[in-house]
Amino acid sequence: MSADITRITVTGDSPYDVLVGRALLGEVGKALGAGVQKVLIVHPEALTASADALRDNLVEQGFEVLMAGVPNSEDAKRVEVAAFCWGVLGRADFTRSDAIIGIGGGSTTDLAGFVAATWLRGVKLIQVPTTLLGMVDAAIGGKTGINTQEGKNLVGAFYAPAAVICDLDTLESLSRNEIVAGFGEVVKYGFIQDERILEIIEADHEKATNPATDEFREIVERCVAIKARVVGSDFKEAGIREILNYGHTLGHAIEHAEQYRWRHGAAIAIGQMFVAELARLAGRLSDADVERHRSVFKLLGLPTTYRADRWEQLLATMQRDKKSRAGQLRFVVLDAIGKPTIMTAPAPELLHASYMEICE
């Protein structure tokens, strides 16, 4: 075991640990535990070398390992790709005592989780996120899913992993743009619950975004701890978990409009600016708090505006969003930094005016 592992437990009906540290490859086999014989590693094509290293490590530990290389990024989250994985499992006679490992970014862990949830109605799942977005959000909490022509994550299941292993060493080979994109989710945690995250970024954004620094690790651990607390108390989004959707309603609509070519973090940065303006125009959030949104995103190099001519398209997509209820749009908004609440069915005129505030 690495000498410096932070272990954060997600409580609930199916508790599991999230491990944060460095050189954690050997922890994957330990997390699989006794009784598992066959393992399917689901990985993006871009991470074939990393997946091969994990396979070799597991083979040395006595596991029979199969590989499923899938498309990179959001192209992996299609029913055809899930069907390909099901085919691999069927031909290998995978049983309920076997396991699936998702190694990669949020798209890969979403797909791997969905495949694990649906094969034989559920087999053991280990998530090994290799992007910042995956570590602080997508791989934790049991939300799995794939996209359809109609929208993002409309088909999916709640399915808890047996463990999540966040090896910070895997981030050091990523481009700065990739790291910064993950900060769209990081900043969300700062706004909804932990202002210290914002303070670390504002104090020195270069250190905050460098995976080798103590500041970066502190940010990751703070984000994981928030996600663990929230999903541990509300696994199926019946209550407090909804606050994790801050900025996501419009953000997901932008991703759909851009045919998933945009980074998730960039889209939800704009989504957070939108709901900040929505709260301000509704008399809930101060001008200073809205400006803090804008300044933090600009400090990180994340976008804060979007095209004026896309409003009708975005509104139609939001109305199909899984967060809508009984045909009514719901938005997570802030009454102040760290004080999220829900705004239900805001007037169309208010929505449009808020969008106009973030138009290019």
ZAVEX-294249 format. One record per residue (C-alpha): chain; z, x, y; residue number from 1. Coordinates in Angstrom, 1 decimal. Each point is the difference from the previous one (the first is absolute). Layout:
<sites>
<A,<Z,X,Y>,NUM>;
...
</sites>
This chain:
<sites>
<A,<0.0,0.0,0.0>,1>;
<A,<-0.7,1.1,3.5>,2>;
<A,<3.2,1.2,1.7>,3>;
<A,<-0.5,-2.2,3.0>,4>;
<A,<-0.8,-3.6,-0.9>,5>;
<A,<0.9,-3.0,2.0>,6>;
<A,<0.5,-3.0,-2.3>,7>;
<A,<-0.2,-3.4,1.7>,8>;
<A,<0.6,-3.1,-2.2>,9>;
<A,<-1.8,-3.2,0.4>,10>;
<A,<2.4,-2.7,-1.2>,11>;
<A,<-0.8,-3.5,-1.4>,12>;
<A,<-0.8,-1.5,-3.3>,13>;
<A,<-2.0,3.1,-1.1>,14>;
<A,<1.6,2.9,1.8>,15>;
<A,<-1.7,3.4,0.2>,16>;
<A,<0.2,3.3,1.8>,17>;
<A,<-2.3,1.5,2.7>,18>;
<A,<0.1,3.8,-0.2>,19>;
<A,<-0.8,2.0,3.2>,20>;
<A,<-0.3,3.8,-0.2>,21>;
<A,<-2.3,2.8,-1.0>,22>;
<A,<-1.4,1.4,-3.2>,23>;
<A,<0.7,-3.3,-1.8>,24>;
<A,<-2.8,0.0,-2.6>,25>;
<A,<2.5,0.4,-2.8>,26>;
<A,<1.9,-3.1,1.0>,27>;
<A,<-2.9,-2.3,-1.1>,28>;
<A,<0.6,0.6,-3.7>,29>;
<A,<3.7,-0.5,0.5>,30>;
<A,<-0.7,-3.3,1.7>,31>;
<A,<-2.2,-1.2,-2.9>,32>;
<A,<3.0,0.4,-2.3>,33>;
<A,<0.3,-0.3,-3.8>,34>;
<A,<-2.2,-2.4,-1.9>,35>;
<A,<-3.1,0.4,2.0>,36>;
<A,<-2.9,1.6,-2.0>,37>;
<A,<-3.2,-0.8,1.9>,38>;
<A,<-0.5,0.4,3.7>,39>;
<A,<-2.9,-1.0,2.2>,40>;
<A,<-0.3,2.0,3.2>,41>;
<A,<-1.9,-2.0,2.6>,42>;
<A,<-1.3,2.3,2.7>,43>;
<A,<-2.7,0.1,2.7>,44>;
<A,<-2.9,2.3,-0.6>,45>;
<A,<1.0,2.2,2.9>,46>;
<A,<3.3,0.8,-1.8>,47>;
<A,<-1.5,1.0,-3.3>,48>;
<A,<1.5,3.4,0.1>,49>;
<A,<3.5,-1.3,0.8>,50>;
<A,<-0.3,-2.6,-2.7>,51>;
<A,<-1.1,2.6,-2.5>,52>;
<A,<3.1,2.2,0.8>,53>;
<A,<2.2,-3.1,-0.5>,54>;
<A,<-1.7,-0.7,-3.3>,55>;
<A,<0.5,3.6,-1.3>,56>;
<A,<3.7,-0.2,1.0>,57>;
<A,<0.4,-3.2,-1.9>,58>;
<A,<-1.9,1.2,-3.1>,59>;
<A,<2.3,3.0,-0.2>,60>;
<A,<2.9,-2.5,-0.1>,61>;
<A,<-1.6,-1.8,-2.9>,62>;
<A,<-1.7,-3.0,1.6>,63>;
<A,<-3.4,-1.2,-1.0>,64>;
<A,<-1.8,-0.3,3.4>,65>;
<A,<-3.2,-1.9,1.0>,66>;
<A,<-1.7,0.3,3.3>,67>;
<A,<-1.6,-2.7,2.2>,68>;
<A,<-1.8,1.4,3.0>,69>;
<A,<-0.6,-2.7,2.6>,70>;
<A,<-1.8,-0.1,3.4>,71>;
<A,<1.7,1.4,3.0>,72>;
<A,<1.8,-2.0,2.6>,73>;
<A,<-0.5,-3.8,0.2>,74>;
<A,<-3.0,0.1,-2.3>,75>;
<A,<2.5,0.2,-2.8>,76>;
<A,<1.5,-3.3,0.7>,77>;
<A,<-2.7,-2.2,-1.5>,78>;
<A,<0.2,-2.2,-3.1>,79>;
<A,<-2.8,2.0,-1.6>,80>;
<A,<2.2,3.1,0.2>,81>;
<A,<3.0,-1.8,-1.4>,82>;
<A,<-2.2,-1.3,-2.9>,83>;
<A,<-1.1,3.6,-0.7>,84>;
<A,<3.7,1.0,-0.3>,85>;
<A,<0.7,-2.9,-2.3>,86>;
<A,<-2.9,1.1,-2.1>,87>;
<A,<1.5,3.5,-0.4>,88>;
<A,<3.3,-1.5,-0.9>,89>;
<A,<-1.5,-2.4,-2.6>,90>;
<A,<-2.1,2.7,-1.7>,91>;
<A,<3.1,2.3,-0.2>,92>;
<A,<2.2,-2.8,-1.5>,93>;
<A,<2.5,0.2,2.8>,94>;
<A,<3.3,-1.8,-0.9>,95>;
<A,<2.9,-1.2,2.1>,96>;
<A,<1.9,3.2,-0.8>,97>;
<A,<-2.7,2.1,1.7>,98>;
<A,<-0.3,0.8,3.7>,99>;
<A,<-2.3,0.3,2.9>,100>;
<A,<0.3,2.6,2.8>,101>;
<A,<-1.7,-0.5,3.4>,102>;
<A,<-0.6,3.2,1.8>,103>;
<A,<-1.6,-0.1,3.4>,104>;
<A,<0.1,-1.9,3.2>,105>;
<A,<1.0,-3.6,0.6>,106>;
<A,<-3.3,-1.4,-1.3>,107>;
<A,<0.4,1.8,-3.3>,108>;
<A,<3.7,-1.0,-0.4>,109>;
<A,<-0.8,-3.6,0.9>,110>;
<A,<-2.7,-0.1,-2.7>,111>;
<A,<2.1,1.8,-2.6>,112>;
<A,<2.9,-2.3,0.6>,113>;
<A,<-2.3,-3.1,-0.3>,114>;
<A,<-1.4,1.3,-3.3>,115>;
<A,<3.5,0.8,-1.3>,116>;
<A,<1.2,-3.5,1.0>,117>;
<A,<-2.9,-1.8,-1.7>,118>;
<A,<-0.4,2.0,-3.2>,119>;
<A,<1.9,-1.8,-2.7>,120>;
<A,<1.8,-1.7,2.9>,121>;
<A,<1.7,3.3,0.9>,122>;
<A,<0.3,3.6,-1.1>,123>;
<A,<2.1,2.8,1.4>,124>;
<A,<-1.3,1.4,3.3>,125>;
<A,<0.7,3.3,1.8>,126>;
<A,<-1.4,0.4,3.5>,127>;
<A,<-0.7,3.5,1.3>,128>;
<A,<-1.2,-0.5,3.6>,129>;
<A,<-1.9,3.0,1.5>,130>;
<A,<-0.5,-1.4,3.6>,131>;
<A,<2.6,-0.7,2.7>,132>;
<A,<-1.0,-3.6,0.0>,133>;
<A,<0.6,-0.2,-3.8>,134>;
<A,<3.4,1.7,0.2>,135>;
<A,<1.5,-2.1,2.8>,136>;
<A,<-1.6,-3.3,-0.8>,137>;
<A,<-2.6,-0.9,-2.6>,138>;
<A,<1.5,1.6,-3.1>,139>;
<A,<3.5,-1.5,0.6>,140>;
<A,<1.0,-3.6,-0.3>,141>;
<A,<-2.2,-1.3,-2.9>,142>;
<A,<-2.8,-1.6,2.0>,143>;
<A,<-3.2,0.6,-1.9>,144>;
<A,<-3.4,-1.4,0.6>,145>;
<A,<-3.8,0.2,0.4>,146>;
<A,<-2.3,-1.2,2.8>,147>;
<A,<-2.6,-2.7,-0.1>,148>;
<A,<-3.0,-0.9,2.2>,149>;
<A,<2.4,-2.4,1.8>,150>;
<A,<2.7,2.4,0.9>,151>;
<A,<2.4,2.8,-0.8>,152>;
<A,<2.6,-0.2,-2.8>,153>;
<A,<-0.7,-3.7,-0.6>,154>;
<A,<0.2,0.6,-3.8>,155>;
<A,<3.1,1.7,-1.2>,156>;
<A,<3.5,-0.1,-1.6>,157>;
<A,<3.5,1.1,0.8>,158>;
<A,<0.8,2.7,-2.6>,159>;
<A,<2.7,2.6,0.3>,160>;
<A,<-0.7,3.6,-1.1>,161>;
<A,<2.4,1.9,-2.2>,162>;
<A,<0.1,2.8,2.5>,163>;
<A,<-1.8,1.3,3.1>,164>;
<A,<-0.4,3.8,0.4>,165>;
<A,<-0.7,1.3,3.5>,166>;
<A,<-0.9,3.6,-0.2>,167>;
<A,<-0.4,1.2,3.6>,168>;
<A,<-1.9,3.1,-1.2>,169>;
<A,<-3.0,-2.3,-0.7>,170>;
<A,<-0.3,-0.8,3.7>,171>;
<A,<-0.5,3.5,1.2>,172>;
<A,<-3.6,0.2,-1.0>,173>;
<A,<-0.9,-3.2,1.9>,174>;
<A,<-1.8,0.1,3.3>,175>;
<A,<2.0,-0.8,3.2>,176>;
<A,<-2.0,-3.2,0.4>,177>;
<A,<1.1,-1.2,-3.4>,178>;
<A,<3.6,0.7,0.9>,179>;
<A,<-0.2,-1.6,3.4>,180>;
<A,<-1.5,-3.1,-1.6>,181>;
<A,<3.1,-0.4,-2.1>,182>;
<A,<2.1,0.0,3.2>,183>;
<A,<-1.3,-3.6,0.7>,184>;
<A,<2.5,-1.1,-2.7>,185>;
<A,<2.6,2.6,1.0>,186>;
<A,<0.1,-1.3,3.6>,187>;
<A,<0.3,-3.6,-1.3>,188>;
<A,<3.4,0.9,-1.6>,189>;
<A,<1.1,1.5,3.3>,190>;
<A,<-0.8,-3.2,1.9>,191>;
<A,<1.5,-2.4,-2.5>,192>;
<A,<3.1,1.8,-1.1>,193>;
<A,<0.6,3.7,0.7>,194>;
<A,<-0.5,1.2,3.6>,195>;
<A,<0.9,3.6,-1.1>,196>;
<A,<-3.5,0.2,-1.6>,197>;
<A,<-1.5,-0.6,3.4>,198>;
<A,<2.3,2.5,1.6>,199>;
<A,<-1.0,2.7,-2.4>,200>;
<A,<-3.7,-0.6,0.8>,201>;
<A,<0.6,-0.1,3.7>,202>;
<A,<2.0,3.2,0.0>,203>;
<A,<-2.7,2.1,-1.7>,204>;
<A,<-2.9,-1.8,-1.6>,205>;
<A,<-1.5,3.2,-1.4>,206>;
<A,<3.1,0.7,-2.1>,207>;
<A,<0.3,-3.7,-0.8>,208>;
<A,<-3.5,-0.1,-1.5>,209>;
<A,<0.2,3.4,-1.9>,210>;
<A,<0.9,-0.6,-3.7>,211>;
<A,<1.7,3.5,-0.2>,212>;
<A,<2.7,-0.8,2.6>,213>;
<A,<3.5,-1.5,-0.4>,214>;
<A,<-0.9,-2.6,2.6>,215>;
<A,<-2.9,-1.3,-2.1>,216>;
<A,<2.3,-0.2,-3.1>,217>;
<A,<2.6,-1.9,2.0>,218>;
<A,<-2.6,-2.5,1.1>,219>;
<A,<-1.2,-0.6,-3.5>,220>;
<A,<3.5,-0.4,-1.4>,221>;
<A,<0.9,-2.4,2.8>,222>;
<A,<-3.1,-2.1,-0.6>,223>;
<A,<0.6,-0.1,-3.8>,224>;
<A,<3.6,-1.0,0.5>,225>;
<A,<-1.0,-2.9,2.2>,226>;
<A,<-2.6,-1.2,-2.4>,227>;
<A,<2.4,0.4,-2.9>,228>;
<A,<2.7,-2.1,1.8>,229>;
<A,<-2.4,-2.7,1.0>,230>;
<A,<-1.8,-0.5,-3.3>,231>;
<A,<3.2,0.4,-2.0>,232>;
<A,<1.3,-3.1,1.7>,233>;
<A,<-3.2,-1.9,0.1>,234>;
<A,<-2.5,0.9,-2.8>,235>;
<A,<-2.5,-2.8,0.5>,236>;
<A,<0.0,-0.3,3.8>,237>;
<A,<2.0,-3.2,0.1>,238>;
<A,<2.0,1.2,3.0>,239>;
<A,<0.7,3.4,1.7>,240>;
<A,<-2.9,1.8,-1.7>,241>;
<A,<-2.4,-1.8,2.4>,242>;
<A,<1.1,2.4,2.8>,243>;
<A,<-2.0,2.7,-1.8>,244>;
<A,<-3.1,-1.8,1.0>,245>;
<A,<0.4,1.0,3.6>,246>;
<A,<-3.5,0.5,1.4>,247>;
<A,<-1.7,-0.8,-3.4>,248>;
<A,<-1.4,-3.4,0.7>,249>;
<A,<-2.5,1.2,2.6>,250>;
<A,<-0.1,3.4,-1.6>,251>;
<A,<-1.3,-1.4,-3.3>,252>;
<A,<-2.6,-2.1,1.8>,253>;
<A,<-1.3,3.1,1.8>,254>;
<A,<-0.2,1.9,-3.4>,255>;
<A,<-2.0,-3.0,-1.3>,256>;
<A,<-2.3,0.0,3.1>,257>;
<A,<-0.6,3.7,-0.5>,258>;
<A,<-0.7,-0.5,-3.7>,259>;
<A,<3.0,2.2,-0.8>,260>;
<A,<-1.6,3.2,1.5>,261>;
<A,<2.9,0.3,2.4>,262>;
<A,<3.3,1.6,-0.9>,263>;
<A,<2.8,-2.5,-0.6>,264>;
<A,<2.3,1.7,2.4>,265>;
<A,<-2.6,-0.1,2.8>,266>;
<A,<-0.5,-3.8,-0.5>,267>;
<A,<3.7,-0.8,0.0>,268>;
<A,<0.6,2.1,3.0>,269>;
<A,<-2.3,-2.4,1.9>,270>;
<A,<1.7,-2.9,-1.8>,271>;
<A,<3.4,1.2,1.3>,272>;
<A,<-1.3,0.2,3.5>,273>;
<A,<-1.3,-3.6,-0.4>,274>;
<A,<3.4,-1.5,-1.1>,275>;
<A,<1.8,2.1,2.7>,276>;
<A,<-2.2,-1.7,2.6>,277>;
<A,<0.5,-3.3,-1.7>,278>;
<A,<3.7,0.3,0.2>,279>;
<A,<-0.2,1.2,3.7>,280>;
<A,<-2.2,-2.9,1.0>,281>;
<A,<2.4,-2.4,-1.8>,282>;
<A,<2.9,1.4,2.1>,283>;
<A,<1.7,1.8,-3.0>,284>;
<A,<-0.8,3.7,0.5>,285>;
<A,<0.4,2.1,3.1>,286>;
<A,<-2.9,1.8,1.7>,287>;
<A,<1.8,3.3,-0.7>,288>;
<A,<0.1,-0.7,-3.8>,289>;
<A,<-3.7,-0.9,0.0>,290>;
<A,<-0.8,3.2,1.9>,291>;
<A,<2.1,2.0,-2.5>,292>;
<A,<-2.3,-1.3,-2.8>,293>;
<A,<-3.1,1.1,1.9>,294>;
<A,<1.5,3.5,0.9>,295>;
<A,<1.1,0.7,-3.6>,296>;
<A,<-3.3,-0.9,-1.4>,297>;
<A,<-1.9,2.0,2.6>,298>;
<A,<2.3,3.0,-0.6>,299>;
<A,<-1.0,-0.1,-3.7>,300>;
<A,<-3.7,-0.6,0.8>,301>;
<A,<-0.1,-3.5,-1.5>,302>;
<A,<-2.1,-2.8,1.5>,303>;
<A,<1.5,-2.7,2.2>,304>;
<A,<-3.1,-2.1,0.9>,305>;
<A,<-2.8,-1.8,-1.8>,306>;
<A,<-3.3,-1.8,0.7>,307>;
<A,<0.2,-3.2,2.1>,308>;
<A,<-3.0,-1.6,-1.8>,309>;
<A,<1.8,-0.1,-3.4>,310>;
<A,<2.7,-2.5,0.9>,311>;
<A,<-1.5,-3.1,-1.7>,312>;
<A,<-0.7,2.0,-3.2>,313>;
<A,<3.5,1.5,0.0>,314>;
<A,<1.7,-3.4,0.6>,315>;
<A,<-2.0,-1.5,-3.0>,316>;
<A,<1.1,2.8,-2.2>,317>;
<A,<3.7,-0.2,1.1>,318>;
<A,<0.0,-3.7,-0.9>,319>;
<A,<-0.9,0.9,-3.6>,320>;
<A,<2.8,2.6,-0.1>,321>;
<A,<2.5,-0.3,-2.7>,322>;
<A,<2.8,0.0,2.6>,323>;
<A,<-1.2,-3.3,1.4>,324>;
<A,<1.9,-3.1,-1.2>,325>;
<A,<-1.2,-3.6,0.1>,326>;
<A,<-2.9,1.1,2.1>,327>;
<A,<2.3,1.5,2.7>,328>;
<A,<-0.3,3.6,1.1>,329>;
<A,<3.3,2.0,-0.1>,330>;
<A,<0.6,3.3,1.8>,331>;
<A,<2.8,2.4,-0.1>,332>;
<A,<0.9,0.7,3.6>,333>;
<A,<2.9,1.9,1.7>,334>;
<A,<2.6,-1.3,2.4>,335>;
<A,<0.9,3.6,0.5>,336>;
<A,<-0.4,3.3,-1.8>,337>;
<A,<1.7,-0.4,-3.4>,338>;
<A,<0.2,-3.8,0.4>,339>;
<A,<-2.9,-1.6,-1.9>,340>;
<A,<-0.5,-3.8,-0.3>,341>;
<A,<-2.7,-2.4,-1.1>,342>;
<A,<-2.3,-1.9,2.4>,343>;
<A,<-1.6,-3.0,-1.7>,344>;
<A,<-3.2,-1.7,1.2>,345>;
<A,<-0.3,1.5,3.5>,346>;
<A,<-2.4,-1.9,2.2>,347>;
<A,<-3.7,1.0,-0.2>,348>;
<A,<0.0,0.8,3.7>,349>;
<A,<3.0,2.3,-0.4>,350>;
<A,<-1.7,1.8,-3.0>,351>;
<A,<-3.2,0.5,2.0>,352>;
<A,<1.8,1.2,3.1>,353>;
<A,<1.9,2.5,-2.1>,354>;
<A,<-3.2,1.3,-1.6>,355>;
<A,<-1.6,0.4,3.4>,356>;
<A,<2.8,2.3,0.9>,357>;
<A,<-1.1,2.5,-2.7>,358>;
<A,<-3.7,-0.3,0.5>,359>;
<A,<-2.1,3.1,0.8>,360>;
</sites>
